[in-house]
Amino acid sequence: MKRWTFEPGHTAAEFSVRHMMVTHVRGHFKNVTGTLEFDPATPEQARMSAVIDATTLWSGESQRDAHLKSADFLDVEHHPEITFASERIELLGPADAKVHGRVTIRGVTKPLTLNVHFLGTWQTPWWQDGVDKGPKTRAGFVATALLDRKDFGVNWNSVMDRGGLVVADDVEITLDAEAILEDNR
């Protein structure tokens, strides 16, 4: 099985959650690392793991970022990483699959299914110190999922007028992954 490494500069995670019943707040994590065992000829045998540096959360507003990193939400002081490890792959078509696995947030591990779309593989340049030392083989994926934040002990909220909530329970997740082939086994 071919081994790939997520390229941190081009791999990112995003979340979106409804805020005050009227809009969505989005946040990003850029420091996402991981590995992938994947051969496009046998995608059902793929395995992947990813680590998100939760301390890098950015939503565009520093006070909100501090609150999201606090014990009310991600508690990054005690749980600086969010992890995902696949357990099995369910093929849906030539470029789509469900990746069933386990995610750990705030030290709580739960099942999570990623809906993954394979964007293909490409031979690309590899720029290092201003010199193209390529080519490198890259593969692209976009994955989405939905999780209930309360399943992970992320319970902070406040009730508003007419029973509305400041923060919804459902969180939409998107992972954009660019993987680089480590060798040509």
VENHU-V981639 format. One record per pair of residues at least 24 apart in sequence whose ideal C-beta (glycine too) atoms are under 7 Angstrom apart, sorted by the first residue. I is the first residue (numbers start at 1). GAP is how many residues later the second one is. D is the distance in Angstrom with one decimal. If there is no record, write none. Layout:
i=<I | I>
gap=<GAP | GAP>
d=<D | D>
This chain:
i=<1 | 1 | 1 | 2 | 2 | 2 | 2 | 3 | 3 | 3 | 4 | 4 | 4 | 4 | 4 | 4 | 4 | 4 | 5 | 5 | 5 | 5 | 6 | 6 | 6 | 6 | 6 | 6 | 6 | 7 | 7 | 7 | 8 | 8 | 10 | 11 | 11 | 11 | 12 | 13 | 13 | 13 | 14 | 15 | 15 | 15 | 16 | 17 | 17 | 17 | 18 | 19 | 19 | 20 | 20 | 21 | 21 | 21 | 25 | 26 | 27 | 27 | 27 | 27 | 28 | 29 | 29 | 29 | 29 | 30 | 31 | 36 | 38 | 40 | 43 | 43 | 43 | 44 | 44 | 46 | 47 | 48 | 48 | 49 | 49 | 50 | 50 | 51 | 51 | 52 | 52 | 53 | 53 | 54 | 54 | 54 | 54 | 55 | 72 | 73 | 73 | 74 | 75 | 79 | 79 | 84 | 99 | 105 | 106 | 106 | 106 | 108 | 108 | 110 | 110 | 112 | 112 | 113 | 114 | 114 | 115 | 115 | 115 | 116 | 116 | 117 | 117 | 136 | 136 | 137 | 138 | 138 | 138 | 139 | 140 | 141 | 142 | 142 | 143 | 144 | 144 | 145 | 146 | 146 | 147 | 147>
gap=<36 | 38 | 44 | 36 | 37 | 179 | 183 | 32 | 34 | 179 | 31 | 32 | 34 | 135 | 175 | 176 | 177 | 178 | 30 | 174 | 175 | 177 | 26 | 27 | 28 | 44 | 171 | 172 | 173 | 171 | 172 | 173 | 24 | 25 | 168 | 165 | 166 | 167 | 164 | 39 | 160 | 162 | 160 | 156 | 157 | 158 | 156 | 150 | 151 | 154 | 150 | 147 | 148 | 140 | 146 | 139 | 143 | 144 | 34 | 33 | 30 | 31 | 32 | 41 | 30 | 24 | 25 | 27 | 28 | 26 | 25 | 143 | 101 | 81 | 46 | 48 | 54 | 45 | 47 | 43 | 39 | 38 | 51 | 35 | 36 | 33 | 34 | 30 | 32 | 29 | 30 | 27 | 28 | 25 | 26 | 27 | 28 | 25 | 84 | 81 | 83 | 32 | 31 | 27 | 28 | 28 | 44 | 47 | 46 | 47 | 48 | 44 | 45 | 41 | 42 | 33 | 35 | 32 | 29 | 31 | 28 | 29 | 30 | 25 | 27 | 24 | 25 | 44 | 45 | 44 | 40 | 41 | 42 | 40 | 38 | 36 | 32 | 34 | 32 | 29 | 30 | 28 | 24 | 26 | 24 | 26>
d=<4.4 | 5.7 | 6.4 | 6.1 | 5.1 | 6.1 | 6.1 | 6.6 | 5.8 | 4.7 | 6.8 | 4.1 | 5.8 | 6.2 | 3.7 | 6.2 | 5.5 | 6.5 | 5.7 | 6.5 | 5.5 | 5.9 | 6.2 | 5.7 | 4.3 | 6.7 | 5.5 | 7.0 | 5.6 | 4.7 | 6.9 | 5.2 | 6.5 | 5.7 | 3.9 | 6.5 | 4.8 | 5.5 | 5.4 | 5.2 | 6.8 | 5.0 | 4.5 | 5.3 | 6.7 | 5.6 | 4.4 | 6.1 | 5.5 | 4.9 | 3.7 | 7.0 | 6.4 | 6.7 | 5.7 | 7.0 | 4.1 | 6.9 | 6.1 | 6.7 | 5.6 | 6.5 | 4.0 | 6.6 | 5.1 | 6.6 | 6.9 | 5.4 | 6.0 | 5.8 | 4.6 | 5.1 | 6.8 | 6.4 | 6.6 | 6.4 | 6.4 | 5.0 | 5.3 | 5.3 | 5.5 | 4.8 | 6.9 | 6.8 | 4.6 | 6.9 | 4.8 | 5.4 | 5.3 | 6.6 | 4.2 | 6.8 | 6.5 | 6.8 | 5.6 | 6.1 | 5.3 | 5.2 | 3.8 | 5.4 | 6.2 | 6.5 | 5.5 | 4.7 | 5.4 | 6.7 | 6.9 | 4.1 | 5.1 | 5.3 | 6.6 | 4.5 | 5.7 | 5.3 | 6.8 | 5.6 | 6.1 | 6.4 | 4.1 | 5.0 | 6.5 | 5.0 | 6.7 | 5.6 | 4.5 | 6.9 | 5.1 | 5.5 | 6.9 | 3.9 | 5.8 | 6.7 | 5.6 | 4.7 | 5.6 | 4.5 | 6.9 | 5.4 | 4.3 | 6.5 | 5.3 | 4.5 | 5.9 | 5.8 | 5.4 | 6.5>
